Amino acid sequence: MPCGGIFEGTGIENKISELEAKTGEAGFWDDRKSSNEVIKELSALKGALSEWQALLDEVRSVDELCQLYSDEEDEAVRDEMDKSIASISAKFSELKSKLLLSGKYDRNDCYLSIHAGAGGTEAGDWANMLMRMYLRFAERNGFKCEVLDVEENEGGIKSCTILVKGSYSYGYLRNEAGVHRLIRISPFDANKRRHTSFASVYASPVVDDDIKIDIKPEDIRIDTYRAGGAGGQHVNKTDSAVRITHFASGIVVQCQNERSQLMNKEMCFKMLYSKLWEYYHDLADEEFKKDAIEKKNIEWGSQIRTYTFQPYTLVKDHRTGEEVGNIQSVMDGDIMNFIEANLNSTNVFDKKQG
């Protein structure tokens, strides 16, 4: 079925044909790892092509209806046409973004970490607000979330790690990595003064089990401690929570969400492999190394986005210039416009993903 030229330049149909031919070659299934990778890529490409074809069918259908009722003055009919066009526009924007998510691990699940900057209660509250925003974003986009670890402090959280599950979750959320700044009249200030707070966001992909990074016992320290937070039969009763520190990179991962120390330890190692994969890829790119997110101070001048609550409401992304005045919508997880704008611009992550 013709695709209206929409895939010209992408070679997606040719790529599908090549992969299908490869599956028919003698000995294709002898290498299970290689064959699984081919099948996975083929399935993803066919899914993408199918989505575009369905959208094109919808465009043709709406176009026919628009021509049929072009002289119709019934407001109900016009409203229905407007809704259909808006729906098509939203679907087109989503599919266009997926075409830009071409990195090796963009389709993978994601570990999302949030760390409060300096500022005590105010910064902890801001980190907590960001955690809620990303949980709402995941819910809006059909992703599943599991909060692996939360370190609480006065007024909010010091840090948290969320496992976001769903196709392209890493591809989308890697665009959120950086320092986020909040400007508002603090509810914790009796004098009602305006405060500026910072928090950092970091994303890493859930990497495949076949990716191995040599970690020797002397390279790490494993600590166990009692889990904190509300609920759970193991909370504050056993040393089930696990923290792993990797000396060379300075990376620290921790998990307290699983039911046993063994399960928390297993999850910690998965997170460590994920972050070390990112870390070593960063080191391979000297230009990226200069701008590595985790090496930036969580302070003024390093922010990627500012959220202003007073004296006016505005959320501005400093990388793309994208702005939104409805700050409540943003805090409720409506941030895809910022992600799509960043995907369409040149940014440091593209260098890593190539």
C-alpha positions in Angstrom: 0.0 0.0 0.0 1.5 3.4 -1.0 2.5 5.6 1.9 2.0 8.9 0.2 5.8 9.5 0.1 5.8 10.1 3.9 8.7 7.6 4.3 10.8 9.0 1.5 14.3 9.5 2.8 13.8 7.2 5.8 14.1 3.9 3.8 11.8 2.2 6.3 10.1 0.0 3.6 13.4 -1.0 2.1 14.7 -1.8 5.6 11.7 -4.0 6.3 12.3 -5.9 3.0 16.0 -6.4 3.9 15.2 -7.7 7.4 12.5 -10.0 6.1 15.0 -11.4 3.5 17.5 -11.9 6.3 15.1 -14.0 8.3 14.8 -16.4 5.4 18.5 -17.0 5.1 20.0 -20.4 6.0 21.3 -20.5 9.5 19.5 -17.4 10.6 18.3 -19.0 13.8 21.7 -20.5 14.7 22.7 -17.3 16.5 19.8 -16.7 18.9 21.1 -13.3 20.1 21.5 -11.9 16.6 18.2 -13.4 15.3 16.3 -11.9 18.3 17.7 -8.5 17.5 16.6 -8.7 13.9 13.1 -9.8 14.8 12.8 -7.1 17.4 13.9 -4.4 14.9 11.6 -5.8 12.2 8.6 -5.8 14.6 9.3 -2.2 15.6 9.6 -1.1 11.9 6.4 -2.9 10.9 4.6 -1.3 13.8 5.7 2.1 12.9 4.7 1.6 9.2 1.3 0.3 10.3 0.7 3.4 12.5 1.6 5.8 9.6 -0.6 3.9 7.2 -3.5 4.0 9.6 -3.0 7.8 10.1 -2.9 8.3 6.3 -6.2 6.4 6.0 -7.7 8.6 8.6 -6.5 11.7 6.8 -8.1 10.6 3.6 -11.3 9.8 5.3 -11.5 13.2 7.0 -10.5 14.9 3.8 -13.4 13.3 2.0 -15.8 14.3 4.8 -14.5 17.9 4.7 -15.1 18.1 1.0 -18.5 16.6 1.3 -19.6 19.0 4.0 -17.6 22.0 2.9 -20.8 24.0 2.4 -22.5 22.7 5.5 -23.3 25.4 8.1 -24.3 23.0 10.8 -22.1 24.0 13.8 -22.2 20.4 15.2 -20.8 19.0 11.9 -18.0 21.7 11.9 -17.2 21.0 15.5 -16.9 17.3 14.7 -14.6 18.0 11.7 -12.4 20.3 13.9 -12.1 17.6 16.5 -11.1 15.0 13.9 -8.4 17.4 12.5 -7.1 18.1 16.0 -6.9 14.4 16.7 -5.0 13.8 13.4 -2.6 16.6 14.2 -1.8 15.2 17.7 -1.2 11.7 16.2 1.0 13.1 13.5 3.1 14.9 16.1 3.5 11.8 18.1 4.5 9.6 15.2 7.0 12.3 13.9 8.6 12.2 17.3 9.1 8.5 17.2 10.9 8.8 13.8 13.4 11.0 15.6 13.9 8.4 18.4 16.4 6.3 16.5 19.0 5.7 19.2 19.9 2.1 19.9 18.1 2.2 23.3 15.4 4.8 22.7 12.7 2.1 22.7 13.9 0.7 26.1 12.5 1.2 29.5 14.1 4.0 31.6 15.5 4.7 35.0 14.6 8.2 36.0 16.4 9.8 38.9 15.6 13.1 40.6 17.9 14.9 43.1 17.1 18.0 45.1 19.6 20.8 45.0 20.7 23.0 47.8 17.9 24.7 49.7 16.7 22.3 52.3 12.9 22.2 52.7 12.2 24.3 49.6 14.4 22.2 47.3 13.0 19.0 48.8 9.5 20.1 48.0 10.5 21.0 44.4 12.1 17.6 43.9 8.8 16.0 45.2 6.8 18.2 42.7 9.0 17.0 39.8 8.5 13.4 40.9 4.7 13.8 40.8 5.0 15.6 37.4 6.9 12.7 35.8 4.5 10.1 37.3 1.6 12.0 35.8 3.5 12.2 32.5 3.9 8.5 32.5 0.2 8.0 33.2 -0.8 10.3 30.4 1.3 8.4 27.9 0.5 4.9 28.9 3.8 4.1 30.7 3.9 2.0 33.8 6.0 3.3 36.8 7.6 1.7 39.8 9.2 3.9 42.4 12.4 2.0 43.3 13.8 4.3 46.0 12.8 7.5 47.8 15.0 9.3 50.2 12.8 11.7 52.1 13.8 15.0 53.8 12.0 17.8 55.5 9.3 19.1 53.3 9.8 16.6 50.5 12.4 14.3 49.1 16.2 14.4 48.8 16.2 12.0 45.9 14.2 9.3 44.1 14.6 6.7 41.4 11.7 5.6 39.2 11.6 2.7 36.7 9.4 3.8 33.8 8.2 0.9 31.6 6.9 1.3 28.1 8.1 1.6 24.5 10.2 4.7 23.9 10.1 5.7 27.5 13.9 6.3 27.5 13.8 8.0 24.2 11.4 10.6 25.5 12.7 11.0 29.0 16.4 11.4 28.1 15.3 14.8 26.8 14.4 15.8 30.4 17.9 15.2 31.8 19.3 18.4 33.3 18.7 21.0 36.0 15.2 22.2 36.5 14.7 25.6 38.3 11.6 26.7 40.3 10.8 30.3 41.1 7.9 31.0 43.5 6.8 32.6 46.7 7.7 29.9 49.2 4.9 28.4 51.3 7.6 27.7 53.9 8.6 31.3 54.2 6.6 33.2 56.8 7.6 36.5 55.2 6.2 35.4 51.8 9.5 36.0 49.9 10.2 34.7 46.5 12.6 31.7 46.4 14.6 30.0 43.7 15.1 26.2 44.0 16.9 23.6 41.8 16.6 19.9 41.2 18.4 17.6 38.7 16.9 15.0 36.5 18.9 12.1 35.1 17.8 9.3 32.7 19.5 6.1 31.7 18.2 3.2 29.7 17.4 -0.3 31.0 20.1 -2.1 29.1 19.9 -5.6 27.7 21.0 -8.5 29.8 23.7 -9.4 27.2 25.5 -6.1 27.8 28.3 -6.9 30.3 30.4 -4.4 32.2 33.2 -5.9 34.2 32.6 -5.0 37.9 35.1 -6.4 40.4 34.3 -6.8 44.1 37.0 -4.2 44.9 35.4 -1.7 42.5 32.2 -1.3 44.6 30.9 -1.0 48.2 27.5 -2.6 49.0 25.6 -1.2 52.0 22.4 -2.5 53.5 20.0 -0.5 55.6 16.5 -0.4 56.8 14.0 0.8 54.3 12.1 4.0 55.0 8.7 5.3 54.0 5.2 4.2 54.7 3.8 0.7 54.3 5.2 -2.8 53.6 5.9 -5.6 56.0 9.7 -5.1 55.7 9.8 -1.4 56.2 11.9 -0.4 59.2 12.0 -4.0 60.4 14.8 -5.6 58.4 17.9 -4.3 56.5 16.3 -5.1 53.2 17.3 -1.8 51.4 20.5 -1.9 49.4 23.0 0.8 48.2 25.9 0.2 45.9 28.7 2.7 45.4 31.0 2.4 42.3 34.3 4.0 43.3 35.8 4.9 39.9 32.7 6.7 38.5 31.2 7.9 41.8 27.9 6.5 40.8 25.6 5.5 43.7 22.4 3.4 43.2 20.0 2.3 45.8 16.7 0.3 46.0 14.3 -0.4 48.8 11.1 -1.2 46.9 11.5 -4.9 46.4 10.4 -7.5 49.0 13.8 -8.8 50.0 17.4 -7.7 50.3 18.3 -10.1 47.5 15.8 -8.6 45.1 16.8 -5.1 46.0 20.5 -6.0 45.4 19.6 -7.5 42.0 17.7 -4.3 41.0 20.6 -2.2 42.2 23.0 -4.0 39.9 20.7 -3.5 37.0 20.6 0.2 37.7 24.4 0.2 38.1 24.9 -1.5 34.7 22.5 1.1 33.1 24.3 4.1 34.6 27.8 2.7 33.9 26.8 2.2 30.3 25.8 5.8 30.1 28.9 6.9 31.9 31.4 5.1 29.7 29.6 6.3 26.6 29.9 9.8 27.9 33.6 9.4 28.5 34.1 8.3 24.9 32.8 11.6 23.7 35.0 14.4 25.1 32.6 17.1 23.9 29.7 15.5 25.7 31.9 14.9 28.8 32.3 18.6 29.2 28.5 18.9 29.5 27.7 15.7 31.3 24.5 16.1 33.3 25.7 14.5 36.5 28.9 16.7 36.6 26.9 19.9 36.5 26.2 21.8 39.7 22.6 21.9 40.6 22.5 25.7 40.7 21.9 29.0 38.9 23.1 29.1 35.2 23.0 25.3 34.5 19.2 24.9 34.2 17.5 23.5 31.1 14.1 24.7 32.1 12.6 27.3 34.5 9.1 27.0 36.1 7.9 30.4 37.3 4.8 30.5 39.6 5.0 34.2 40.7 4.7 37.0 39.9 3.4 35.4 36.6 3.1 31.8 35.5 5.4 30.5 32.8 7.4 27.4 32.0 10.3 28.1 29.6 12.8 25.6 28.2 16.1 27.3 27.7 17.3 24.9 25.0 14.5 25.5 22.5 12.7 28.6 23.7 9.5 26.6 24.1 7.1 28.3 26.5 3.8 27.4 28.2 1.8 29.7 30.4 -0.5 27.0 31.9 1.9 25.9 34.6 -0.7 23.7 36.4 -1.1 21.6 33.2 2.7 21.2 33.0 2.9 20.1 36.7 0.1 17.6 35.9 2.5 16.0 33.4 1.7 17.8 30.1 5.3 18.1 29.0 5.3 16.3 25.6 5.5 19.7 23.8 8.9 20.4 25.5 10.2 16.9 24.6 9.1 17.1 21.0 10.6 20.6 20.6 13.9 19.3 22.0 13.8 16.2 19.7 13.4 18.6 16.7 16.4 20.7 17.8 20.1 19.9 17.8 21.2 18.8 21.3 24.0 17.1 23.1 22.2 13.8 23.4 22.0 13.4 19.6 25.8 13.0 19.6 25.5 10.1 22.0 22.7 8.4 20.3 24.2 8.3 16.8 
